[in-house]
Each structure stands twice: as structure tokens, then as C-alpha cells.
Amino acid sequence: MSRPPCVLDMVVEKTKVAKDTIRSIAVVNSGFSITPTNQTSRAILLGGFEAMSAIGAKIEAPSDWVSIIIPAVPKSLRRVGGITPTTSDMVMAEVKHASGTQPVAAGPYGRGASDRLTQS
């Protein structure tokens, strides 16, 4: 039952939820994962998004979305008619063709982001 004290104190102060209603706070790639002890605490935490946004934090319910980084997506394609820049629509069409799943979005990622595309 890990609950980093500084994160716990900030969440309690901003959302007005009791400390004992937070079962755990875990570090994840996108920040922290907060596990409440019951549905009432969950509702209070999710309702506290305005208080948290005032300090630059964001509270949201978990989702089934997965980000996929596609390596080696070229910046452009050489064709008979000239050079065609790679677009997010091209990446999304290729992912749908290869996997059978339609991506929600595609966009640049990482250092030199204008040279790369990623799909979510």
C-alpha cells in the first residue's frame, strides 16, 4: 500500500478527500495512478479536476487507449511524381491495413518530432 506522502498531501488538499479513502498511489509513465477505496472517493477525486488543473495537474478516469510508437516512419516518400511528405492520414491508413484496427490519432513524436509520426 504505497502512498507517496507529498503526492497524497497535495491530492487531499486540492480535492478535499480524506487520506484514508486513497488505497494507493503508484508511479506510472504518465504520472501517478491513484486507487481510491470506494466509488464515492472515486467520484470525489474525478470531480476535483478543476482544483488540480489550477496547479497544472490532470485527473482523469483510466482508459483502454494504448499509444504505439512506430519506428522508422520516413519524413517523406520518393515517388515517380516527386517527393511526398508523410502525413498522419498515411500512417493511419497503413496501420489500419496492417492491423485491421483504425487508430484514433497519429502525430509527431520525440526529438525532431516533425520528422516522426506516432499512432494512438
GIURDA-V855713 format. One record per run of one state. SS is the DSSP state (h for helix, s for strand, l for the rest). FROM is the first residue (numbers start at 0). TO is the last residue. If there is no record, write none. Layout:
# GIURDA-V855713
SS;FROM;TO + SS;FROM;TO
This chain:
# GIURDA-V855713
l;0;3 + h;4;14 + l;15;17 + h;18;20 + s;21;27 + l;28;29 + s;30;35 + l;36;37 + h;38;46 + l;47;47 + h;48;52 + l;53;66 + s;67;67 + l;68;74 + s;75;78 + l;79;80 + s;81;84 + l;85;86 + h;87;98 + l;99;104 + s;105;106 + l;107;111 + h;112;114 + l;115;116 + s;117;118 + l;119;119
